[in-house]
């Protein structure tokens, strides 16, 4: 039975267990307080009665010394007797007021004959209930014994116990009821946290996110619960942020896979189509054959470039900085000049100007020259692809203590406002109808942005009518 109750107690809610524990503790405290108070009251009343008997015996001793006995009893229900104890026995002098069973009085008189101090005893006499006996020596060999009933004392003590039981019982019930309410209110934040945790465990993310409005203000549950709630809310915010990041990552991954599959399908279909052409005789003519082989090489090169970009982006996303980047000290201005020369050679119809601003700057930066050159080539190619022939393109190199900037600007039509926020997204094209022969795969700006971030820098677009400016900012001492 006890074991079953103990299992039921351990399986109950924390508030119920605390309320029961508080009730048991209060019951123990009330029992100890009641016992101490009752014992003290009993001893106090008996001590008061003994003092009263002492004063009465002073008068009775004088009466016994003068007349040999005490003929009157002072109070109703009291007994008084005088004993001769000189012969070793207790002989009762008469007249005396003693109960039918006076053995206890005679025994106390005989004990008094061997004592130098007054004696007090509590005994039960026949059917009269408890009595307080007190013995004193009147003269040598003569002992006075008085007996006072303890019924009033017992009645007072019983009433005290009754009052204590009633008062302590009401106090205990009120303490359990109101204490349980207070505990329930104080533990409500824990219940809310448990409900939120259950929501997370059941993948009810909407409800869990709504419960993130819980905030620890230190008013409910005390400082400890407030600290726990703050930690719990912080954990939920991290979980919510992680779930949001994961959801965005999954969405990007699905879009990325779909776009990559679409981009790879086109060159693969072209390669397959040109390969099928070689089965026909007209395609084996020298002129046609060279043209088809050139197209095959172009599509293969395009697919290789696309795969290289995808691999680079995947490695950058995985924070494999050591693998794709080879760090060394390089002159950023010299890298800009090399990129400009390659751009002029490939696109002679595009006027390009390079400006290196004077002033304090870091001539040598710690970076990966090949990847920064790739960033510059992508930005220049982007300026050429999205502008009509003859559009002016300019590159400006400037510096400040701790940073270096490269700005690539063109005077083309600019980027529409609706596309600016997604200009660095992978496979995103401003001109959805642009052919792949004229444009790229939509990875150029995304690769550039990822490489700049891998260097600890930033890339930004400043666009206004008549001018499009991409600004790359690199730190001087990154890594």
PyMOL commands that set and color helices and strands:
alter all, ss='L'
color gray80, all
select helices_A, chain A and resi 2-11+14-67+103-112+151-186+188-201+205-213+222-277+282-284+286-317+321-324+332-346+369-385+417-422+444-454
alter helices_A, ss='H'
color red, helices_A
select strands_A, chain A and resi 79-84+91-92+119-124+130-139+142-149+328-331+352-356+364-367+393-400+403-410+458-464+467-475
alter strands_A, ss='S'
color yellow, strands_A
deselect
rebuild
show_as cartoon
